[in-house]
Amino acid sequence: MAKPGSLYPLPVQTVFNHPGYVNLPAAGRGMLLSLLENYWRGGCRWFPSDGLQQSQLARAHLRSWSLHKTAILEIFAAARPELDAYHARREAAHKGLVNAQAAATSTQRLNALRENTARAQGRRLDLASAGMTPRREPNATPRPI
């Protein structure tokens, strides 16, 4: 999902082009947009089947809801597949970015660890800087000092 507090843009082209939307009065449009907003903010996961819950999400009086319910639910049903598909695409893209970022971060950490380990081993192997001379084999000729 998007960062906490932010939402993906809501695709409304299908809703605005629907002939039923054009014929809705302002109250009906408000109810529809409230339903869309609630569905979108919920991550396109849940929509109530109960008329009372739908009216509560639409922020409507039962009388107003019963007048416009059929048209609103028809428009919502027409827009829902587009909302679901768009949301799924955005989530998949976001998930891919998160995975790529995690892979890049772990690669950077691994490279830093390798570099630090190589430096530490180099310090350990650099005996001359530690004031030590390496042992010679018994038959080796002495090195000039």
C-alpha positions in Angstrom: 0.0 0.0 0.0 1.0 3.6 -0.3 2.9 5.4 2.5 0.8 5.9 5.6 -1.4 9.0 5.2 -1.2 9.0 1.4 -3.5 7.5 -1.1 -3.2 6.6 -4.8 -5.2 8.9 -7.1 -8.8 7.7 -7.4 -9.6 6.9 -11.1 -13.0 8.5 -11.6 -13.3 8.5 -15.4 -15.7 5.6 -15.5 -17.9 7.2 -12.8 -18.0 10.7 -14.4 -18.8 9.2 -17.9 -21.6 7.0 -16.6 -25.0 8.2 -17.8 -26.5 7.5 -14.4 -24.0 9.8 -12.7 -25.0 12.7 -15.0 -28.6 12.2 -14.0 -28.0 12.0 -10.2 -28.9 15.1 -8.1 -26.3 16.6 -5.9 -27.3 14.5 -2.9 -27.0 11.3 -5.0 -23.6 12.3 -6.2 -22.4 13.0 -2.7 -23.6 9.6 -1.5 -21.8 7.9 -4.5 -18.6 9.8 -3.9 -18.7 8.9 -0.2 -19.1 5.2 -1.0 -16.2 5.5 -3.5 -14.0 7.2 -1.0 -14.7 4.7 1.7 -14.0 1.8 -0.7 -10.8 3.4 -1.9 -9.5 4.3 1.5 -10.1 0.7 2.6 -7.8 -0.6 0.0 -10.6 -1.9 -2.3 -11.1 -4.8 0.1 -14.6 -4.5 1.5 -18.0 -3.2 0.5 -21.1 -3.9 2.6 -24.0 -5.9 1.1 -26.4 -4.6 3.7 -28.5 -1.6 2.7 -28.3 0.0 6.1 -24.5 -0.2 6.2 -24.3 1.2 2.7 -26.5 4.1 3.7 -24.3 4.7 6.7 -21.1 4.7 4.5 -22.8 7.0 2.0 -23.7 9.4 5.0 -27.3 9.4 3.9 -30.7 9.3 5.6 -32.5 6.1 4.9 -35.2 8.0 2.9 -32.6 9.7 0.7 -30.7 6.5 0.3 -33.8 4.5 -0.8 -34.5 7.1 -3.5 -31.1 6.9 -5.1 -29.8 3.5 -4.0 -30.4 1.7 -7.3 -28.7 4.3 -9.5 -25.8 4.7 -7.0 -25.1 1.0 -6.8 -25.4 0.6 -10.6 -22.7 3.3 -11.0 -20.6 1.8 -8.2 -20.8 -1.7 -9.8 -19.7 -0.3 -13.2 -16.7 1.5 -11.6 -15.6 -1.2 -9.2 -13.7 -3.4 -11.6 -11.6 -0.4 -12.8 -11.0 0.6 -9.2 -9.9 -2.9 -8.2 -7.6 -3.3 -11.3 -6.0 0.1 -10.9 -5.4 -0.5 -7.2 -3.9 -4.0 -7.8 -1.6 -2.5 -10.4 -0.4 0.2 -8.1 0.1 -2.2 -5.2 2.1 -4.6 -7.4 4.3 -1.7 -8.7 4.8 -0.5 -5.1 5.7 -3.9 -3.9 8.2 -4.3 -6.8 9.8 -1.0 -5.8 10.0 -2.0 -2.1 11.6 -5.3 -3.1 14.1 -3.6 -5.4 15.0 -1.1 -2.7 15.5 -3.9 -0.2 17.7 -5.8 -2.6 19.8 -2.6 -3.3 20.2 -1.9 0.4 21.2 -5.5 1.2 23.8 -5.4 -1.7 25.2 -2.1 -0.4 25.4 -3.6 3.1 27.1 -6.8 1.8 29.7 -4.7 -0.2 30.4 -2.6 2.9 30.8 -5.7 5.0 33.2 -7.2 2.4 35.2 -4.0 2.2 35.5 -3.7 6.0 36.4 -7.4 6.3 39.1 -7.0 3.6 40.5 -4.0 5.4 40.6 -5.8 8.7 42.3 -8.8 7.1 44.8 -6.5 5.4 45.7 -4.9 8.7 46.2 -8.3 10.2 48.3 -9.5 7.3 50.5 -6.4 7.2 53.0 -7.7 9.8 55.7 -5.1 9.0 53.4 -2.3 10.1 52.9 -4.2 13.4 56.7 -4.3 14.0 56.9 -8.1 13.3 59.1 -9.9 10.9 57.9 -13.1 9.3 59.5 -16.4 10.1 61.9 -17.8 7.6 62.2 -21.3 6.4 65.3 -23.0 7.8 67.0 -23.2 4.4 66.0 -19.7 3.2 68.7 -17.1 2.8 68.5 -14.3 5.2 67.0 -11.1 3.9 69.0 -7.9 4.0 67.8 -5.5 6.7 
